[in-house]
Amino acid sequence: MRLDDSTPGLLLFDDQPGGLRIVPLLFVAVGLIGAIASIGAGIRAEVGPLTALIGAVGSIAAVVVGIGVWRATPATRVRFDLRRRQLQVFRSRHADNGLASDFDAVDDIVVAQDRDIDGDPVFRLSLQLRDGRAIPLSLHWRADREAHDVIAQRLRRACRDVVSNE
């Protein structure tokens, strides 16, 4: 979860769970190494051709699984265009991809709270709209309340500055 404010007039909120992205990369890396090693061992006649083929196919299957898990991992990017007073929510693998709204529809940026399976508190950022609906900025619940508060404050401040400069 990070907020990029390096471009004037534009805020980008990215939520891509790092841990869920590392595991598929390991599958891909191990699969590629295994495929190369299997083919190399078959070429050098260290193993029989059938053994090399089975090793290569199994390794390529690991690469395919890794890519599939990578693509299935949900990620969110919210683009706050401060000059146009608009925001867009982009989600990978979800029907509400490209959801757009203007700042006037947003009442607040809130830190929503829930409980995990153990009963511990977990948090995520949401846009609270004036019509009462809430749009989660993140699909993932996390235990770090302080990080959510910091990003929520930065987003509120940026949105308020836009409204007050009119």
C-alpha positions in Angstrom: 0.0 0.0 0.0 1.6 3.2 -1.1 0.7 6.7 -2.1 2.7 8.4 -5.0 2.4 12.2 -5.1 5.5 12.9 -7.2 3.4 14.2 -10.2 1.9 17.7 -9.5 -1.9 17.5 -9.6 -2.0 13.7 -9.5 -2.1 11.3 -6.6 -1.8 7.5 -7.2 -2.8 5.1 -4.5 -1.5 1.6 -5.2 -2.4 -1.5 -3.3 -0.6 -4.6 -4.5 0.0 -7.1 -1.8 3.7 -7.9 -1.9 3.7 -11.3 -0.3 1.0 -12.5 -2.6 3.1 -11.4 -5.5 6.4 -13.0 -4.4 5.1 -16.6 -4.2 4.1 -16.8 -7.9 7.5 -15.2 -8.8 9.2 -18.1 -6.9 7.1 -20.6 -8.9 8.2 -19.0 -12.2 11.9 -18.8 -11.2 12.1 -22.3 -9.9 10.1 -23.6 -12.9 12.4 -21.8 -15.4 15.5 -23.1 -13.6 14.1 -26.6 -13.5 13.1 -26.6 -17.2 16.6 -25.4 -18.2 18.3 -27.9 -16.0 16.1 -30.8 -17.3 16.7 -29.9 -20.9 20.4 -29.4 -20.3 20.7 -32.8 -18.5 18.9 -34.5 -21.4 21.2 -32.9 -24.0 24.3 -33.9 -22.0 22.8 -37.4 -21.7 23.0 -37.3 -17.9 19.5 -38.6 -17.8 17.3 -40.4 -20.2 15.2 -38.4 -22.7 11.9 -39.4 -21.1 13.2 -38.2 -17.7 14.4 -34.9 -19.1 11.0 -34.4 -20.9 9.0 -35.2 -17.7 11.2 -32.7 -15.7 10.9 -30.0 -18.3 7.1 -30.4 -18.6 6.7 -30.4 -14.8 8.9 -27.3 -14.6 6.9 -25.5 -17.3 3.7 -26.4 -15.4 5.2 -24.5 -12.4 5.8 -21.5 -14.6 2.2 -21.6 -15.9 0.8 -21.9 -12.3 3.0 -19.0 -11.2 1.8 -16.8 -14.0 -1.8 -17.8 -13.3 -1.5 -17.0 -9.6 0.2 -13.6 -10.4 -2.6 -12.6 -12.7 -5.3 -13.7 -10.2 -3.9 -11.7 -7.3 -6.1 -8.7 -6.9 -4.5 -5.3 -7.1 -6.0 -1.8 -6.9 -4.9 1.5 -8.3 -6.8 4.7 -7.5 -6.0 7.8 -9.5 -6.9 11.1 -7.9 -6.7 13.8 -10.6 -6.6 16.9 -8.5 -6.8 19.3 -11.4 -10.0 17.8 -12.9 -11.4 16.9 -9.4 -11.9 13.3 -10.5 -10.9 9.9 -9.2 -10.8 6.5 -10.9 -10.6 3.1 -9.3 -8.9 0.4 -11.3 -8.9 -3.2 -10.0 -7.4 -6.2 -11.6 -9.7 -9.1 -12.1 -12.9 -7.3 -10.9 -16.1 -6.1 -12.5 -15.9 -2.6 -11.0 -12.7 -1.8 -12.9 -12.6 1.8 -14.1 -15.1 3.0 -11.5 -15.1 6.8 -11.8 -16.4 9.6 -9.6 -15.8 13.3 -9.0 -14.6 14.8 -5.7 -18.1 16.2 -5.0 -19.4 12.7 -4.5 -16.8 11.9 -1.8 -17.7 12.7 1.8 -14.6 11.4 3.4 -11.7 8.9 3.2 -12.2 6.5 6.1 -10.2 3.7 7.7 -12.7 0.8 7.9 -12.2 -1.7 10.7 -13.1 -5.4 10.9 -11.9 -8.5 12.7 -9.8 -11.3 11.3 -10.5 -15.0 12.0 -8.6 -14.7 15.3 -10.6 -11.7 16.4 -7.8 -9.2 15.9 -8.6 -5.8 14.3 -7.8 -5.4 10.6 -8.2 -2.2 8.5 -8.5 -0.9 5.0 -9.1 2.5 3.4 -12.5 3.3 1.9 -14.1 6.3 0.1 -17.2 7.3 2.0 -19.6 8.8 -0.6 -22.3 11.4 0.2 -25.0 8.9 -0.8 -23.9 6.6 2.0 -22.1 4.0 -0.1 -18.5 3.1 0.7 -16.0 2.1 -2.0 -13.0 0.2 -0.7 -9.7 1.6 -1.9 -8.1 -1.7 -1.0 -9.4 -5.2 -1.3 -7.1 -6.4 1.4 -7.5 -6.0 5.2 -4.3 -5.3 7.1 -3.3 -5.1 10.7 -1.4 -1.8 10.5 -3.8 1.0 11.6 -1.1 3.7 11.7 -0.1 3.3 8.0 -3.8 3.5 7.0 -4.3 6.7 9.1 -1.2 8.3 7.5 -2.4 7.7 4.0 -6.0 8.7 4.8 -4.7 12.0 6.2 -2.6 12.7 3.1 -5.5 11.9 0.8 -7.9 14.1 2.9 -5.4 17.0 2.9 -4.9 16.8 -0.8 -8.6 16.7 -1.6 -9.4 19.5 0.8 -6.6 21.7 -0.7 -8.3 21.2 -4.1 -11.7 22.1 -2.8 -10.4 25.1 -0.8 -8.4 26.5 -3.8 -11.5 27.0 -5.9 
